[in-house]
Amino acid sequence: MKTCTTVLILLFIFTNTHAQEKRELKTEITHVTVFSMGAQIHRSGNMDIAEGKTLIKLTGLTPDLDPKSLQVKANDEVTILSVAHEWNTSTNAHNNKTLDSLNHVYAQLEKAGDQLSMRSGVLDQKLQLLTLNGNLRSEASGVTAMQLESALVLFEATWMSANQEKLVIGHQLDSLEKLKAETGKQINVIRGTPLVSKSEIEVLIITDHSTTAQLEISYIVKNAGWIPKYDIRAKDVSQPIVVMYKAEVYQQTGEVWKNVKLSLSSASPYTRQTAPELQTWKLTTLANTTFRRIGPSEHAYGTGMVTGRVTDVENGEPLIFANVMVSGHTLGTQTDMNGDFSILLSQGASSLEVSYTGYTSQTVAITKQLMSIRLKSGMQLESVEIVGSRNRATDYYADDVRLNSMSKAPEQLTVIIENQVSVEFELKNLTTILSDGKNSSLEVQTYEIPAAYHYETAPKADRGAYLIATLTNWEKYYLIEGQANLYFKNTYIGKTILDPLNLSDTLEISLGRDPEVLVERIKEDEYTKKTFLGTNTIIEKNFKLTFRNKKQYPIRIQVYDQVPVSINDVVDVTVTDLSGGIQDERTGIIKWDFSIDPTSNKELHMSYAVKYPSKERVVLE
């Protein structure tokens, strides 16, 4: 009986051990799809497994992993029973040794500084005592000349020694402060890299025979993205525009993307994917209407440059390589070594999204040109369990419908995949992106785009003539809104926003002001007069617009000016001369479109009269 019981116990242990073996699987990142905000990581690995159940464990993964996006796929030989995710926050969690070392150095510097400050305080007290006892008194007994001389020598030696030591301590404290500042910068640089807590995934699989299990894992991470940038070059008005399409890729996930296949997608898993619905518009009288106060985030600052600094809310330390994005746009930048940033805004930009690994992301309204943004440290971690079978497991895609694919010329570095709602660029060469938060600039495409050139000027506001390149059929180049560096005749002339987010079939790019096209607008006083007719006053205005082309070839120029528009019956505006210009009756804007021969002048005249009651006042230019 005893022998039978022993056999049953051994059989039970053997069966359970054989039924669910626990193994650790090493996987490698093979493919990364980077979105405008976030990225999808694809890992793969394989191992030989025995018949029955096997619990496969993946350790040391990024804490930036979004558990809700986790997908696992296996080969046909095995079936997935369950997938579980958890955070490893034990004492065995992987720590960044470099950060630990720098923190230790910083602590030692602070300790040394405290000791020097204490010694300086002791010397201050010593000097204070010397000062208080500086008067030698002889109330109790007389002091001989020899004793007085000895006391003076001692006083002088002690005083000099204490002050010299304080001077040395001062220099040492200055040096320590510089070392602390430099160490603090280094800590901030890698602050997003240390992984005090890492993700772990457990996959329970089963097979009816010994085989090789091949697993493919994908998940979304937040602290990554890419920003489109452009170099736009024009040699002269007879050449096509050359557009170099670049991508600045960044990531602070704690995982190095080493020699991976990299794709860049214009989609984002964190943007709204469903169309908005309108609610019933209930109208009532003014007395019964409740007005909602508009918050600062709903005010648009408009097109321009915004600068600022991103710091830690607790200690005020600058956050280096923090990501600053324009909400709802693909415009973005990073902070520098001082936590400072500057970013060009497109029309309608109203807020910035600021993120930094280990800190709570923040959306900040754009209400002024100089902004101070403070982030609070700490992030919330989640866990989730997904149960299913291999047959229902699928790869995760932001866009899973590919309409067509198109290979570019061999010299191009990417393959373009057009989806229904986004565009994806697949880089042909394997790429490495470090987890240091720094932008890695990658060349995506280079286009030569035929362009038509003309000049535009509005001399009432600015007497400069600006060269404009007009591109047609620009949709086929898959351009995305982004900041562009402008070059004309191999000279850098500034920055602009390339904004293809419009419904026009043409795209205009300003190439800056041309000093060889001169513009002048003057009021002709001898033709400008003020008269009175009955109870009315009539003011006549006359302007002469002169243009000079100093180039050796003809140019085409579009000129914009305006006449006032009356908004009531009391004021009457009459246009008397436009030199062939076309007036928009609704806005009062006048447009001329003409050519100027080489080294030639062109002259235009604009006249209008305003009649209004003499008892009223009208302000004219």
C-alpha positions as CSV (number, residue, x, y, z in Angstrom):
1,M,0.0,0.0,0.0
2,K,2.8,2.3,0.9
3,T,4.6,1.6,-2.4
4,C,1.4,2.4,-4.4
5,T,0.9,5.7,-2.6
6,T,4.5,6.7,-3.3
7,V,4.1,5.8,-7.0
8,L,0.9,8.0,-7.2
9,I,2.6,10.9,-5.5
10,L,5.6,10.7,-7.9
11,L,3.2,10.4,-10.9
12,F,1.3,13.5,-9.7
13,I,4.5,15.5,-9.4
14,F,5.8,14.3,-12.8
15,T,2.4,15.0,-14.5
16,N,2.1,18.6,-13.1
17,T,5.7,19.4,-13.8
18,H,5.4,18.1,-17.3
19,A,2.0,19.8,-17.9
20,Q,3.2,23.3,-17.1
21,E,6.9,24.1,-17.6
22,K,8.0,27.6,-16.8
23,R,10.6,29.1,-19.3
24,E,12.1,32.5,-19.9
25,L,12.2,33.6,-23.5
26,K,14.7,36.1,-24.9
27,T,13.2,38.3,-27.6
28,E,14.6,41.0,-29.9
29,I,13.0,44.1,-31.3
30,T,12.7,43.5,-35.1
31,H,10.3,46.2,-36.3
32,V,9.2,49.6,-34.9
33,T,6.4,51.7,-36.3
34,V,6.8,55.2,-35.0
35,F,3.6,57.4,-34.9
36,S,3.5,61.2,-34.6
37,M,3.0,60.4,-30.9
38,G,3.8,56.9,-29.6
39,A,5.3,53.9,-31.3
40,Q,4.4,50.2,-31.9
41,I,7.2,47.8,-30.9
42,H,7.4,44.3,-32.6
43,R,9.4,41.6,-30.8
44,S,10.0,38.0,-31.8
45,G,11.7,34.9,-30.3
46,N,11.5,31.2,-30.4
47,M,12.3,28.2,-28.2
48,D,12.0,24.4,-28.2
49,I,9.2,23.2,-25.9
50,A,7.9,19.8,-24.8
51,E,4.4,18.4,-25.0
52,G,1.8,19.9,-22.7
53,K,1.6,23.4,-21.1
54,T,4.5,25.8,-21.0
55,L,4.5,29.2,-19.2
56,I,6.8,31.5,-21.2
57,K,8.0,34.6,-19.4
58,L,9.4,37.7,-21.0
59,T,11.3,40.0,-18.6
60,G,13.1,43.3,-18.7
61,L,10.7,45.1,-21.0
62,T,10.0,48.8,-21.0
63,P,7.8,50.3,-18.3
64,D,6.4,52.5,-21.0
65,L,4.5,49.5,-22.4
66,D,0.7,50.1,-22.7
67,P,-0.9,46.9,-21.5
68,K,-4.1,47.5,-23.3
69,S,-2.3,47.4,-26.6
70,L,-0.5,44.1,-26.0
71,Q,-0.9,41.5,-28.7
72,V,0.8,38.0,-28.9
73,K,0.8,35.7,-31.9
74,A,2.2,32.2,-32.1
75,N,2.9,29.7,-34.9
76,D,0.4,27.0,-35.9
77,E,2.1,24.3,-33.8
78,V,1.0,25.8,-30.5
79,T,-2.1,27.4,-28.9
80,I,-2.1,30.5,-26.7
81,L,-4.2,30.0,-23.6
82,S,-3.6,33.3,-21.8
83,V,-1.4,36.4,-21.8
84,A,-0.8,38.4,-18.6
85,H,1.2,41.6,-18.0
86,E,2.7,42.8,-14.7
87,W,5.2,45.3,-13.4
88,N,8.4,44.1,-11.8
89,T,8.9,46.4,-8.9
90,S,11.0,44.0,-6.7
91,T,14.5,44.8,-5.5
92,N,15.8,42.8,-8.4
93,A,14.4,45.2,-10.9
94,H,16.9,46.5,-13.4
95,N,18.4,49.9,-12.5
96,N,20.4,52.2,-14.6
97,K,24.0,51.9,-13.2
98,T,25.1,55.2,-14.8
99,L,22.3,57.1,-13.1
100,D,23.0,55.4,-9.7
101,S,26.7,56.4,-10.1
102,L,25.9,60.0,-11.0
103,N,23.4,60.2,-8.1
104,H,26.2,58.9,-5.8
105,V,28.6,61.5,-7.1
106,Y,26.1,64.2,-6.7
107,A,25.4,63.2,-3.1
108,Q,29.2,63.1,-2.4
109,L,29.5,66.6,-3.8
110,E,26.7,67.8,-1.6
111,K,28.3,66.2,1.4
112,A,31.7,67.8,0.6
113,G,30.0,71.2,0.2
114,D,28.2,70.8,3.5
115,Q,31.5,70.0,5.3
116,L,33.2,73.0,3.7
117,S,30.3,75.3,4.7
118,M,30.5,74.0,8.2
119,R,34.2,74.7,8.4
120,S,33.6,78.2,7.0
121,G,31.0,78.8,9.7
122,V,33.6,77.7,12.4
123,L,36.1,80.1,11.0
124,D,33.5,82.9,11.0
125,Q,32.9,82.3,14.7
126,K,36.7,82.2,15.4
127,L,37.2,85.6,13.6
128,Q,34.2,87.0,15.6
129,L,35.8,86.0,18.9
130,L,39.1,87.5,17.8
131,T,37.4,90.8,17.0
132,L,35.5,90.8,20.4
133,N,38.8,90.2,22.3
134,G,40.9,92.6,20.3
135,N,41.2,95.1,23.1
136,L,43.9,94.0,25.5
137,R,43.0,95.0,29.0
138,S,45.1,95.1,32.1
139,E,42.5,95.6,34.8
140,A,43.6,92.6,36.9
141,S,47.3,92.9,36.4
142,G,49.7,94.8,34.2
143,V,50.7,93.6,30.7
144,T,54.3,93.8,29.8
145,A,55.5,94.9,26.4
146,M,56.8,91.4,25.6
147,Q,53.4,89.9,26.4
148,L,51.6,92.5,24.3
149,E,53.9,91.9,21.3
150,S,53.3,88.1,21.7
151,A,49.6,88.6,21.7
152,L,49.7,90.8,18.6
153,V,51.8,88.3,16.8
154,L,49.3,85.5,17.7
155,F,46.3,87.7,16.7
156,E,47.8,88.5,13.4
157,A,48.8,84.9,12.6
158,T,45.4,83.5,13.6
159,W,43.5,86.2,11.7
160,M,45.5,85.7,8.5
161,S,45.3,82.0,8.7
162,A,41.5,82.0,9.2
163,N,40.9,84.4,6.3
164,Q,43.2,82.5,4.0
165,E,41.4,79.3,4.8
166,K,38.0,81.0,4.2
167,L,39.3,82.2,0.8
168,V,40.4,78.7,-0.2
169,I,37.0,77.3,1.0
170,G,35.2,79.9,-1.1
171,H,37.1,78.7,-4.3
172,Q,36.4,75.1,-3.4
173,L,32.7,75.8,-2.9
174,D,32.5,77.5,-6.3
175,S,34.2,74.5,-8.0
176,L,31.8,72.1,-6.2
177,E,28.8,74.1,-7.4
178,K,30.0,73.9,-11.0
179,L,30.6,70.2,-10.7
180,K,27.1,69.8,-9.1
181,A,25.6,71.7,-12.0
182,E,27.4,69.6,-14.6
183,T,26.5,66.4,-12.8
184,G,22.9,67.5,-12.5
185,K,22.8,68.1,-16.3
186,Q,24.1,64.6,-16.9
187,I,21.5,63.2,-14.6
188,N,18.7,65.1,-16.4
189,V,20.0,63.8,-19.8
190,I,19.6,60.2,-18.8
191,R,16.7,60.7,-16.5
192,G,14.3,59.1,-18.9
193,T,16.5,56.0,-19.3
194,P,16.7,54.4,-15.9
195,L,14.1,51.7,-15.4
196,V,13.4,51.3,-11.7
197,S,10.5,49.1,-12.7
198,K,10.2,47.0,-15.9
199,S,7.4,45.2,-17.6
200,E,7.0,41.4,-17.6
201,I,4.7,39.3,-19.8
202,E,3.7,35.7,-19.1
203,V,2.3,33.7,-22.0
204,L,0.7,30.3,-21.3
205,I,0.8,28.0,-24.3
206,I,-0.1,24.3,-25.0
207,T,1.0,21.8,-27.6
208,D,0.2,18.1,-28.2
209,H,3.8,17.3,-29.3
210,S,7.4,18.6,-28.9
211,T,8.0,21.5,-31.2
212,T,9.5,25.0,-31.6
213,A,7.3,27.8,-30.4
214,Q,7.7,31.0,-32.3
215,L,6.2,34.1,-30.6
216,E,5.6,37.5,-32.0
217,I,4.7,40.3,-29.5
218,S,3.6,43.8,-30.2
219,Y,2.7,46.7,-27.9
220,I,2.4,50.5,-27.9
221,V,4.7,52.8,-26.0
222,K,4.0,56.5,-25.4
223,N,7.3,58.2,-24.9
224,A,8.3,58.1,-28.6
225,G,7.4,59.8,-31.8
226,W,8.6,61.6,-34.9
227,I,8.5,65.2,-36.2
228,P,8.5,65.9,-39.9
229,K,11.1,68.5,-41.0
230,Y,12.0,69.8,-44.4
231,D,14.8,71.5,-46.2
232,I,13.4,73.5,-49.2
233,R,15.9,74.7,-51.7
234,A,15.5,76.8,-54.8
235,K,18.5,77.7,-57.0
236,D,16.7,80.2,-59.2
237,V,13.3,80.8,-60.7
238,S,14.1,78.6,-63.7
239,Q,14.8,75.5,-61.6
240,P,12.3,73.1,-59.8
241,I,12.0,73.2,-56.0
242,V,14.0,70.6,-54.2
243,V,12.3,69.3,-51.0
244,M,14.3,67.1,-48.7
245,Y,11.8,65.3,-46.4
246,K,13.4,64.5,-43.1
247,A,12.1,62.9,-39.8
248,E,13.4,63.6,-36.4
249,V,12.7,60.4,-34.3
250,Y,13.0,60.4,-30.6
251,Q,12.3,57.8,-27.9
252,Q,12.7,57.5,-24.1
253,T,11.3,54.1,-23.5
254,G,14.4,52.6,-21.9
255,E,14.9,50.1,-24.7
256,V,17.5,50.6,-27.5
257,W,16.0,50.0,-30.9
258,K,19.1,48.3,-32.4
259,N,19.3,47.5,-36.1
260,V,15.5,47.4,-36.5
261,K,13.2,47.9,-39.4
262,L,11.8,51.3,-38.9
263,S,8.5,52.7,-40.2
264,L,7.2,56.2,-39.8
265,S,3.4,56.6,-39.8
266,S,1.4,59.8,-39.9
267,A,-1.3,58.2,-37.7
268,S,-1.4,58.3,-33.9
269,P,-3.1,55.8,-31.6
270,Y,-3.7,58.5,-29.1
271,T,-5.8,60.8,-31.3
272,R,-9.5,60.7,-31.7
273,Q,-10.6,58.0,-34.1
274,T,-14.4,58.5,-34.2
275,A,-16.3,61.4,-35.8
276,P,-17.8,63.9,-33.4
277,E,-21.6,64.1,-32.9
278,L,-23.6,67.3,-32.8
279,Q,-26.0,67.8,-29.9
280,T,-29.3,69.6,-30.1
281,W,-28.9,73.4,-30.3
282,K,-31.4,74.9,-27.9
283,L,-32.1,78.6,-28.4
284,T,-33.8,80.9,-25.9
285,T,-34.0,84.6,-25.1
286,L,-31.0,86.5,-23.8
287,A,-32.4,86.7,-20.3
288,N,-32.6,83.0,-20.0
289,T,-29.2,82.3,-21.6
290,T,-26.3,80.9,-19.6
291,F,-22.9,81.9,-21.0
292,R,-20.0,79.5,-20.6
293,R,-16.7,81.2,-19.7
294,I,-14.1,80.4,-22.4
295,G,-10.9,79.1,-20.8
296,P,-7.4,80.2,-21.9
297,S,-6.9,76.9,-23.7
298,E,-9.6,77.8,-26.2
299,H,-7.8,81.0,-27.3
300,A,-5.6,80.7,-30.3
301,Y,-2.4,82.7,-30.2
302,G,-2.0,82.4,-33.9
303,T,0.9,82.1,-36.2
304,G,4.3,83.1,-34.8
305,M,7.2,81.9,-32.6
306,V,6.8,80.8,-29.0
307,T,9.7,80.3,-26.7
308,G,9.8,78.9,-23.2
309,R,11.4,76.7,-20.5
310,V,10.3,73.4,-19.1
311,T,11.3,72.7,-15.5
312,D,10.6,70.3,-12.6
313,V,7.7,71.7,-10.5
314,E,9.4,70.7,-7.2
315,N,13.0,71.8,-7.5
316,G,12.9,74.1,-10.6
317,E,15.6,72.0,-12.4
318,P,15.4,72.3,-16.2
319,L,14.2,69.2,-18.0
320,I,16.5,68.4,-20.9
321,F,15.2,66.8,-24.1
322,A,11.5,67.2,-23.0
323,N,9.2,66.9,-26.0
324,V,7.0,69.9,-26.9
325,M,4.3,69.4,-29.5
326,V,1.6,71.7,-30.9
327,S,-1.7,70.1,-30.0
328,G,-3.5,68.7,-33.1
329,H,-0.5,69.2,-35.3
330,T,2.7,67.4,-36.3
331,L,4.9,70.4,-35.3
332,G,7.2,69.8,-32.4
333,T,10.6,70.3,-30.8
334,Q,12.7,69.4,-27.8
335,T,14.2,71.4,-25.0
336,D,17.9,72.1,-24.9
337,M,20.5,71.7,-22.1
338,N,18.9,74.6,-20.2
339,G,15.4,73.3,-20.7
340,D,14.6,76.0,-23.2
341,F,12.7,75.6,-26.4
342,S,11.4,77.6,-29.4
343,I,8.7,76.5,-31.8
344,L,7.0,77.9,-34.9
345,L,3.2,77.9,-34.7
346,S,0.8,77.3,-37.5
347,Q,-2.5,79.3,-37.9
348,G,-5.0,78.3,-35.2
349,A,-2.5,76.7,-32.8
350,S,-4.0,77.0,-29.3
351,S,-2.0,74.7,-27.0
352,L,1.2,72.8,-26.4
353,E,1.5,69.2,-25.2
354,V,4.7,68.7,-23.1
355,S,5.9,65.3,-22.1
356,Y,9.0,63.8,-20.3
357,T,9.7,60.3,-19.2
358,G,8.8,59.9,-15.5
359,Y,6.7,63.0,-15.5
360,T,3.0,63.6,-15.9
361,S,2.3,65.0,-19.4
362,Q,0.7,68.4,-19.6
363,T,-1.4,70.4,-22.1
364,V,-0.6,74.1,-21.8
365,A,-2.6,76.9,-23.4
366,I,-0.7,79.3,-25.7
367,T,-1.5,82.7,-24.3
368,K,1.8,84.5,-24.7
369,Q,5.1,84.3,-26.6
370,L,7.3,83.5,-23.5
371,M,6.0,80.5,-21.6
372,S,7.2,78.8,-18.3
373,I,6.0,75.2,-18.1
374,R,6.5,73.0,-15.0
375,L,6.0,69.3,-15.0
376,K,5.3,67.1,-12.0
377,S,7.2,63.8,-11.6
378,G,5.4,60.5,-11.2
379,M,3.5,58.2,-13.6
380,Q,0.6,55.8,-13.0
381,L,1.2,52.2,-13.8
382,E,-1.5,49.7,-14.8
383,S,-1.8,45.9,-15.3
384,V,-4.1,43.9,-17.4
385,E,-4.7,40.3,-18.3
386,I,-5.8,39.2,-21.8
387,V,-7.2,35.7,-22.3
388,G,-7.7,34.1,-25.7
389,S,-6.6,31.5,-28.1
390,R,-4.0,31.4,-30.8
391,N,-6.7,31.4,-33.5
392,R,-8.1,34.7,-32.4
393,A,-4.8,36.4,-31.8
394,T,-3.9,39.0,-34.4
395,D,-1.2,41.5,-35.0
396,Y,-1.9,45.1,-33.8
397,Y,-2.0,47.7,-36.5
398,A,-3.1,51.4,-36.3
399,D,-4.2,51.1,-39.9
400,D,-4.8,47.6,-41.2
401,V,-5.9,48.3,-44.7
402,R,-3.2,48.9,-47.4
403,L,-4.7,50.2,-50.6
404,N,-1.5,50.1,-52.6
405,S,2.3,50.2,-52.2
406,M,4.7,52.0,-54.3
407,S,8.5,51.6,-54.5
408,K,10.4,54.8,-55.2
409,A,13.6,55.0,-57.3
410,P,16.5,52.9,-56.0
411,E,18.3,56.0,-54.6
412,Q,15.4,56.7,-52.3
413,L,15.7,55.6,-48.7
414,T,12.0,54.6,-48.1
415,V,9.1,52.8,-49.4
416,I,5.7,54.6,-49.2
417,I,2.6,52.8,-48.1
418,E,-0.6,54.7,-48.5
419,N,-3.5,53.7,-46.2
420,Q,-7.0,54.9,-46.1
421,V,-6.4,57.4,-43.3
422,S,-2.6,57.8,-43.1
423,V,0.7,57.4,-44.9
424,E,3.5,55.2,-43.8
425,F,7.2,55.4,-44.7
426,E,9.3,52.3,-44.5
427,L,13.0,52.9,-44.3
428,K,14.9,50.4,-46.4
429,N,18.0,50.3,-44.2
430,L,18.1,48.9,-40.6
431,T,18.2,51.7,-38.1
432,T,19.4,52.2,-34.5
433,I,17.6,54.7,-32.2
434,L,19.0,55.1,-28.7
435,S,16.8,55.7,-25.7
436,D,18.4,59.0,-24.7
437,G,15.6,61.3,-25.8
438,K,17.7,63.1,-28.4
439,N,16.3,63.6,-31.8
440,S,17.8,61.3,-34.5
441,S,17.5,63.0,-37.9
442,L,16.7,60.6,-40.7
443,E,16.3,61.3,-44.4
444,V,13.0,60.0,-45.7
445,Q,12.7,61.3,-49.3
446,T,14.1,63.9,-51.7
447,Y,11.7,65.4,-54.3
448,E,12.3,67.7,-57.3
449,I,8.9,69.4,-57.7
450,P,8.1,71.6,-60.7
451,A,7.2,75.1,-59.5
452,A,5.8,78.3,-60.9
453,Y,7.4,81.4,-59.4
454,H,6.0,84.9,-58.7
455,Y,6.4,87.7,-56.3
456,E,3.8,89.0,-53.8
457,T,3.7,92.4,-52.0
458,A,1.3,94.4,-49.9
459,P,3.1,97.8,-49.7
460,K,0.6,99.3,-47.3
461,A,1.9,96.8,-44.6
462,D,5.4,95.9,-45.9
463,R,7.4,97.4,-48.8
464,G,9.1,94.1,-49.4
465,A,8.5,91.8,-52.4
466,Y,8.4,88.1,-51.4
467,L,9.2,85.3,-53.8
468,I,6.5,82.6,-53.9
469,A,6.9,79.1,-55.4
470,T,3.5,77.5,-56.3
471,L,3.4,73.7,-56.4
472,T,0.7,71.8,-58.2
473,N,-0.3,68.2,-57.7
474,W,1.5,68.3,-54.4
475,E,-0.7,65.6,-52.9
476,K,1.3,62.8,-54.5
477,Y,4.4,63.8,-52.5
478,Y,2.8,62.8,-49.1
479,L,3.8,66.0,-47.4
480,I,2.8,66.4,-43.7
481,E,2.6,69.7,-41.8
482,G,6.0,70.6,-40.5
483,Q,8.7,73.2,-40.0
484,A,10.9,73.9,-43.0
485,N,14.3,75.5,-43.5
486,L,14.4,77.7,-46.6
487,Y,17.4,78.0,-48.9
488,F,17.6,80.3,-51.9
489,K,20.7,80.3,-54.1
490,N,22.4,78.0,-51.5
491,T,21.9,80.7,-48.8
492,Y,19.8,80.0,-45.7
493,I,17.0,82.6,-45.5
494,G,14.9,81.5,-42.6
495,K,12.2,79.1,-41.5
496,T,8.5,78.7,-42.4
497,I,5.6,76.3,-41.8
498,L,4.9,73.9,-44.7
499,D,1.1,73.5,-44.4
500,P,-0.4,71.0,-46.8
501,L,-3.6,70.8,-44.5
502,N,-5.8,72.7,-46.9
503,L,-8.3,72.0,-49.6
504,S,-6.5,73.9,-52.4
505,D,-5.0,72.0,-55.4
506,T,-1.9,74.3,-55.2
507,L,0.6,74.7,-52.4
508,E,2.4,78.0,-52.0
509,I,5.8,78.3,-50.3
510,S,7.3,81.6,-49.5
511,L,11.0,81.8,-50.2
512,G,11.6,85.1,-48.5
513,R,12.1,88.8,-49.3
514,D,14.1,89.6,-52.5
515,P,16.1,92.9,-52.2
516,E,16.4,93.1,-56.0
517,V,12.7,93.9,-56.3
518,L,11.9,97.4,-54.9
519,V,8.5,98.6,-53.9
520,E,7.3,102.1,-52.9
521,R,3.9,103.4,-51.9
522,I,3.5,107.2,-51.4
523,K,0.5,109.4,-50.9
524,E,0.2,112.1,-53.6
525,D,-0.5,115.2,-51.5
526,E,-1.2,117.4,-54.5
527,Y,-4.1,115.2,-55.5
528,T,-5.4,114.5,-51.9
529,K,-7.9,117.1,-50.7
530,K,-10.8,117.7,-48.3
531,T,-13.9,119.5,-49.4
532,F,-17.3,120.3,-48.0
533,L,-20.6,119.8,-49.8
534,G,-23.6,121.0,-47.8
535,T,-23.7,119.0,-44.5
536,N,-21.2,116.5,-45.8
537,T,-17.4,116.3,-45.9
538,I,-15.6,114.6,-48.8
539,I,-12.0,113.4,-48.5
540,E,-10.2,112.3,-51.6
541,K,-7.1,110.0,-51.3
542,N,-4.6,109.3,-54.0
543,F,-1.6,106.9,-53.9
544,K,1.2,106.1,-56.3
545,L,2.7,102.6,-56.2
546,T,6.1,102.2,-57.9
547,F,7.9,98.9,-58.6
548,R,11.4,98.3,-59.9
549,N,12.9,95.1,-61.2
550,K,16.7,95.1,-60.9
551,K,17.1,91.6,-62.3
552,Q,18.3,90.6,-65.7
553,Y,15.1,88.7,-66.5
554,P,11.4,89.5,-66.3
555,I,9.4,88.8,-63.2
556,R,5.7,88.3,-62.4
557,I,4.3,90.1,-59.4
558,Q,1.0,90.2,-57.5
559,V,0.3,93.4,-55.6
560,Y,-2.3,93.7,-52.9
561,D,-3.8,96.9,-51.4
562,Q,-7.1,98.0,-50.1
563,V,-9.8,100.7,-50.0
564,P,-12.1,101.1,-47.0
565,V,-15.5,99.4,-46.9
566,S,-18.5,101.2,-45.4
567,I,-20.6,99.3,-43.0
568,N,-23.5,101.8,-42.7
569,D,-25.4,104.2,-44.9
570,V,-23.9,107.3,-43.3
571,V,-20.4,106.8,-44.8
572,D,-20.1,106.4,-48.6
573,V,-16.9,105.1,-50.3
574,T,-16.3,105.7,-54.1
575,V,-13.3,104.2,-55.9
576,T,-12.1,106.6,-58.7
577,D,-8.9,104.9,-60.0
578,L,-7.4,101.4,-59.7
579,S,-5.0,101.3,-62.7
580,G,-6.7,98.0,-63.8
581,G,-6.7,96.4,-60.4
582,I,-9.5,94.0,-59.4
583,Q,-11.4,95.0,-56.3
584,D,-13.3,92.6,-54.0
585,E,-16.4,94.6,-53.1
586,R,-16.9,92.7,-49.9
587,T,-13.5,93.1,-48.4
588,G,-12.1,96.2,-50.3
589,I,-9.0,94.2,-51.2
590,I,-7.5,95.2,-54.6
591,K,-5.3,92.8,-56.5
592,W,-2.9,93.6,-59.5
593,D,-1.2,90.8,-61.4
594,F,1.4,91.9,-64.0
595,S,4.9,91.4,-65.3
596,I,7.9,93.8,-65.2
597,D,10.6,93.7,-67.8
598,P,14.3,93.3,-66.8
599,T,15.8,96.5,-65.2
600,S,12.4,98.3,-65.6
601,N,9.9,100.2,-63.6
602,K,6.1,99.9,-63.2
603,E,3.8,102.5,-61.8
604,L,0.2,102.2,-60.5
605,H,-2.3,104.7,-59.1
606,M,-5.1,104.1,-56.6
607,S,-7.7,106.8,-55.7
608,Y,-10.9,106.8,-53.7
609,A,-13.2,109.3,-52.1
610,V,-15.1,109.1,-48.8
611,K,-18.2,111.2,-48.1
612,Y,-19.7,111.4,-44.6
613,P,-21.7,113.9,-42.4
614,S,-19.6,116.9,-41.3
615,K,-20.7,116.5,-37.7
616,E,-19.1,113.0,-37.6
617,R,-15.5,111.9,-37.6
618,V,-13.9,109.3,-39.9
619,V,-10.3,108.1,-39.4
620,L,-8.4,107.5,-42.7
621,E,-4.8,106.6,-43.4
